[in-house]
């Protein structure tokens, strides 16, 4: 089964040059070789720019409205995603717990629609 692992973190962890970014980068580098076991074929990480670069689109009464920034003001923001191919949810959860982001943010695990 395929699972999306969505990583949420404070913006400091995505800012190059910060101590948080250094710690995060080192943890990811250490884990990278093992990720090949579970990454879905052709999968590359989806890393997102800081939330300050976001634009939110809403359609109301047939008109598209755009707003700079995220839809909601929260401490943690969606920072990236991976697509894992695991035999079951338990295995996907074990991998999610190993992802460095889980140490300073959170990792949401969702089965792909139609694949559950």
C-alpha positions in Angstrom: 0.0 0.0 0.0 1.1 3.5 -0.6 1.1 6.1 2.1 1.7 9.9 2.0 3.9 11.0 4.9 3.3 14.7 5.4 5.8 16.5 7.5 4.9 19.5 9.6 7.5 21.7 11.4 8.2 25.2 12.5 9.7 27.5 9.8 13.1 27.7 11.6 13.9 24.1 10.5 13.6 25.2 6.8 15.8 28.3 7.1 19.4 27.5 5.9 22.0 28.8 8.2 20.0 28.3 11.4 21.1 25.8 14.0 17.8 24.0 13.6 18.4 23.6 9.9 21.9 22.1 10.5 20.5 19.5 13.0 17.7 18.6 10.6 20.0 18.3 7.6 22.4 16.0 9.5 19.6 13.7 10.6 18.2 13.5 7.1 21.6 12.7 5.6 22.1 9.8 8.1 18.7 8.3 7.2 18.8 8.8 3.4 20.4 5.4 2.5 17.6 3.5 4.3 14.8 5.4 2.7 15.3 3.5 -0.6 13.6 0.5 1.1 10.2 2.1 1.3 10.1 5.0 -1.2 7.5 4.4 -3.9 8.9 3.9 -7.4 9.9 7.2 -9.0 9.3 9.0 -5.8 11.4 12.1 -5.0 10.9 14.2 -1.8 8.6 17.1 -2.1 10.2 19.9 -0.1 8.3 23.1 0.2 9.6 26.7 0.5 8.8 28.5 3.7 5.2 29.4 4.3 5.9 33.1 3.8 6.2 32.2 0.1 2.7 30.6 0.0 -0.4 32.0 -1.7 -3.8 30.8 -0.8 -6.6 30.6 -3.4 -10.3 30.5 -2.5 -13.2 30.6 -5.0 -16.3 32.4 -3.6 -19.3 33.3 -5.7 -17.5 32.2 -8.8 -14.5 34.6 -8.2 -11.0 33.5 -7.4 -9.6 35.3 -4.4 -5.9 35.1 -3.6 -4.2 35.9 -0.3 -0.5 36.0 0.4 0.6 33.5 3.0 -1.0 30.3 4.4 -4.7 29.6 4.9 -4.3 29.3 8.7 -1.9 30.8 11.2 -0.3 27.9 13.1 3.0 27.2 14.8 3.8 24.3 12.4 3.5 24.4 8.7 3.5 21.7 6.0 7.1 21.4 5.1 7.2 18.5 2.7 5.9 15.0 1.8 7.1 11.6 0.8 5.3 8.7 -0.8 6.1 5.4 0.9 5.2 1.9 -0.3 4.7 -0.2 2.8 2.9 -3.5 3.4 0.5 -2.0 6.0 -0.2 1.0 8.2 1.9 -0.4 11.1 5.0 -0.4 8.9 4.3 3.1 7.6 3.9 4.3 11.2 7.3 2.8 12.1 8.9 4.7 9.3 7.1 7.9 10.2 8.5 7.7 13.8 12.0 7.4 12.3 11.7 10.5 10.1 13.8 13.3 11.7 10.9 15.7 11.5 9.0 13.7 14.1 11.6 14.8 16.6 10.9 18.5 16.3 7.6 18.6 14.4 5.0 16.0 13.4 4.5 13.5 10.6 1.0 12.7 9.4 0.5 9.3 7.7 -2.3 8.9 5.2 -3.1 6.0 2.9 -3.6 7.1 -0.7 -7.2 7.4 -1.7 -8.4 4.2 -3.3 -5.3 2.3 -2.0 -6.6 1.7 1.5 
